[in-house]
Amino acid sequence: MKVLVIGAGNMGLTYAESMSKSKLLKKRNLMILDSSQEKTLSLKKILHFEVHENLEDCVPKADLIFIAVKPYHSEDLFKKMKNLVKGGQIVISIMAGVTIKSMQEGLGINKIVRAMPNLPAQIGKGVTSYTASSEVSRIELLTIENLLDTTGKSILVSSEKFIDASTGISGSGPAYVFYFMQSMMEAALKMGFSANDSKVLVSQTFEGAVDLFNQSDLSPNSWMERVASKGGTTRAALDSMEDNNVKELIKEAAYSAFNRAVELGKDK
């Protein structure tokens, strides 16, 4: 099996680096293409990549093609690829808002997988939701799942509706966490902690809370009840959040991202 990654930006390079460690790929069976000459020169120093600058040299040789370019480049890219791809190839897209139908029409092939990763994929802690056109077989999906899992975990969803929905939860989600972390760090600074101590206090609190959650069957509500005692400090904080409608505002924010993903898809 030969895999091609088109686009060596942050996410494309993350997938290429992670897949290069997969047992499914033998050495030199991973190709990567980028339009930047500066980028390709640096990539050629990485021995486990076959680096290309021209679509003609690599697209026909690939079994699986990962497309990791900005969505606004998709239309032009599809035009250049259309006469190079063939029916048996599978295209996996991590472009936000670009639909399976638009890829099938733009490329003239049927086997399309649409995936939505998130930023923690860069450290092997990502989550990727994905769905596929009916022409992709179950065996092919298993192979794709194994490759996606090299960056963390993957979830097969039944339709593109859930790709848009996961954009609002996991795709954009790390930014929500950073927003909350930034707010807590600013509060710590205001209380007199140093910048470094504020970072440690907040980062360890988040990491510890997530580990507690993952290592048990308790819901977030149950954990909150364990931390908060009646009339105590935690209850005062939670009551303040409830009074200020924070939970509903967070839900609205996630839906805003979801709705924007749907809008982007309509434009493609």
C-alpha positions in Angstrom: 0.0 0.0 0.0 1.3 3.4 -0.9 -0.1 6.6 0.8 0.2 10.1 -0.4 -0.3 13.2 1.8 -1.1 16.4 -0.1 -0.2 19.4 2.0 2.6 19.6 4.5 1.1 22.1 6.8 0.6 21.4 10.5 -2.1 18.7 10.2 -0.8 17.2 7.0 2.7 16.8 8.4 1.2 15.5 11.7 -0.6 12.7 9.8 2.5 11.9 7.6 4.8 11.7 10.7 2.3 9.5 12.6 1.5 7.2 9.7 5.2 6.7 9.0 5.3 4.8 12.3 2.4 2.5 11.3 3.1 -1.2 10.8 0.7 -1.0 7.7 3.3 1.1 5.8 6.7 -0.2 4.8 9.6 2.2 4.5 9.4 4.6 1.5 5.7 3.8 1.0 4.7 7.2 2.3 4.7 10.1 -0.1 4.2 13.8 0.7 3.6 16.7 -1.6 3.7 20.4 -1.0 3.7 23.4 -3.3 6.3 25.3 -1.3 9.9 24.6 -2.5 11.2 25.7 0.9 9.0 23.1 2.6 9.9 20.3 0.2 13.6 21.0 0.8 13.2 20.6 4.5 11.1 17.5 4.0 13.7 15.8 1.9 15.9 15.7 5.0 13.4 13.3 6.6 14.4 9.9 5.3 11.0 8.1 5.7 9.2 10.4 3.3 9.2 10.3 -0.5 8.9 14.0 -1.2 7.3 15.4 -4.4 6.6 18.8 -5.8 4.4 17.7 -8.8 1.1 15.9 -8.7 1.9 14.0 -11.8 4.8 12.3 -10.1 2.9 10.9 -7.1 -0.9 10.9 -7.5 -1.1 8.0 -10.0 1.1 5.8 -7.7 -1.0 6.2 -4.6 -3.6 3.8 -3.2 -4.7 6.3 -0.5 -4.6 10.0 -0.9 -4.9 12.3 2.2 -5.8 15.9 1.3 -4.7 18.3 3.9 -4.9 21.7 2.2 -6.9 24.8 3.1 -10.6 24.4 1.9 -10.4 27.4 -0.4 -7.6 25.6 -2.4 -9.8 22.5 -3.0 -11.5 23.6 -6.2 -8.2 24.4 -8.0 -6.6 21.2 -6.6 -9.4 19.0 -7.8 -9.1 20.4 -11.3 -5.4 19.5 -11.4 -5.9 16.1 -9.9 -9.0 15.0 -11.9 -7.0 13.5 -14.9 -4.5 11.9 -12.6 -6.7 9.9 -10.2 -8.3 6.5 -11.0 -11.3 4.6 -9.8 -9.7 2.3 -7.3 -8.0 5.0 -5.3 -9.4 6.3 -2.0 -9.3 10.0 -1.1 -9.4 11.0 2.6 -10.0 14.6 3.2 -9.4 16.6 6.4 -10.6 19.8 4.8 -13.3 21.5 6.9 -16.6 22.0 5.1 -15.7 20.2 1.8 -18.5 17.6 1.2 -18.1 14.1 -0.1 -20.4 15.0 -3.1 -18.2 18.0 -4.1 -15.1 15.8 -3.9 -16.7 13.1 -6.0 -17.8 15.6 -8.6 -14.5 17.5 -8.5 -12.3 14.5 -8.8 -14.5 12.2 -10.8 -14.0 9.2 -8.4 -16.4 7.6 -5.9 -14.3 6.4 -3.0 -14.2 9.3 -0.6 -13.6 9.5 3.2 -14.3 12.8 5.0 -12.6 13.2 8.3 -12.5 15.9 11.0 -9.4 15.7 13.3 -8.4 18.2 16.0 -5.2 19.9 17.2 -4.1 17.4 19.8 -3.4 15.0 17.0 0.0 16.7 16.9 0.9 14.9 20.1 -0.9 11.7 19.5 -3.9 12.7 21.6 -6.3 13.7 18.9 -9.7 12.5 18.1 -10.9 12.2 14.5 -14.5 11.6 13.4 -14.9 10.2 9.9 -17.5 9.0 7.4 -17.3 7.5 4.0 -19.1 7.1 0.7 -20.9 3.8 0.2 -18.3 2.7 -2.3 -15.6 2.3 0.4 -15.6 -1.3 1.7 -15.5 -2.3 5.3 -12.0 -3.7 4.9 -10.8 -0.4 3.4 -12.5 1.4 6.3 -10.6 -0.7 8.8 -7.3 0.2 7.1 -8.2 3.9 7.1 -9.2 3.7 10.8 -5.8 2.2 11.7 -4.1 5.0 9.9 -6.2 7.7 11.6 -5.6 6.1 14.9 -1.9 6.8 14.6 -2.8 10.3 15.8 -5.0 9.3 18.7 -8.5 7.9 18.4 -11.0 7.8 15.6 -14.8 7.5 15.6 -16.7 6.3 12.5 -20.0 8.3 12.2 -23.0 7.4 10.0 -23.2 10.6 8.0 -21.6 14.0 7.2 -24.1 15.6 9.6 -22.0 14.2 12.4 -18.8 15.5 10.8 -20.2 19.0 11.0 -21.4 18.3 14.6 -18.0 17.0 15.7 -16.4 20.2 14.3 -18.4 22.0 16.9 -17.4 19.7 19.7 -13.9 18.1 19.1 -12.6 20.0 16.1 -13.1 23.5 17.6 -13.2 22.1 21.2 -9.5 22.6 22.1 -10.0 26.3 21.6 -12.9 26.3 24.2 -10.6 24.5 26.7 -7.8 27.1 26.0 -10.3 29.9 26.5 -11.3 28.5 29.9 -7.7 27.9 30.8 -6.8 31.5 29.9 -9.6 32.8 32.0 -8.5 30.8 35.0 -4.9 31.9 34.5 -5.9 35.5 34.4 -7.9 35.0 37.7 -4.8 33.4 39.3 -2.6 36.3 38.2 -5.1 38.8 39.6 -5.0 36.8 42.9 -1.2 37.4 43.0 0.3 34.2 41.6 3.3 34.5 39.2 2.8 33.7 35.5 4.6 30.4 35.9 2.7 29.3 39.0 -0.6 30.3 37.3 0.2 28.1 34.4 1.1 25.1 36.6 -2.0 25.5 38.8 -4.3 25.6 35.8 -2.6 23.0 33.6 -2.3 20.4 36.3 -5.9 21.0 37.4 -7.1 20.3 33.9 -4.9 17.3 33.4 -5.8 15.8 36.7 -9.6 16.4 36.2 -9.5 14.7 32.8 -7.5 11.8 34.1 -10.0 11.3 36.9 -12.9 11.4 34.4 -11.2 8.9 32.0 -10.4 6.5 34.8 -13.9 6.1 36.1 -17.5 5.7 35.0 -18.7 8.8 36.8 -20.3 11.6 34.8 -19.0 15.2 35.0 -22.0 16.1 37.2 -21.1 13.3 39.6 -17.5 14.6 39.9 -18.8 18.1 40.5 -20.9 16.9 43.3 -17.9 15.1 44.8 -15.8 18.3 44.7 -18.6 20.7 45.8 -19.9 20.7 49.3 -22.9 22.7 50.5 -22.0 26.2 51.4 -18.3 25.7 50.3 -16.0 27.4 47.9 -16.6 25.1 44.9 -20.3 25.5 45.3 -19.9 29.3 45.3 -18.1 29.1 42.0 -20.6 26.7 40.4 -23.5 28.8 41.6 -21.9 31.8 40.0 -21.6 29.9 36.7 -25.2 28.8 36.9 -26.4 32.3 37.7 -24.5 33.7 34.7 -25.8 31.0 32.4 -22.3 29.7 31.5 -23.5 26.2 30.6 -26.0 27.5 28.0 -23.4 29.9 26.6 -21.0 27.1 26.1 -23.7 25.1 24.3 -24.5 28.1 22.1 -20.8 28.5 21.3 -20.6 24.8 20.2 -23.7 25.2 18.0 -22.2 28.3 16.5 -19.2 26.3 15.3 -21.5 23.5 14.1 -23.7 26.0 12.1 -20.7 27.6 10.6 -19.4 24.2 9.4 -22.8 23.5 7.8 -22.6 26.9 6.0 -19.1 26.2 4.7 -20.3 22.9 3.3 -23.1 24.6 1.4 -20.5 26.9 -0.3 -18.6 23.9 -1.6 
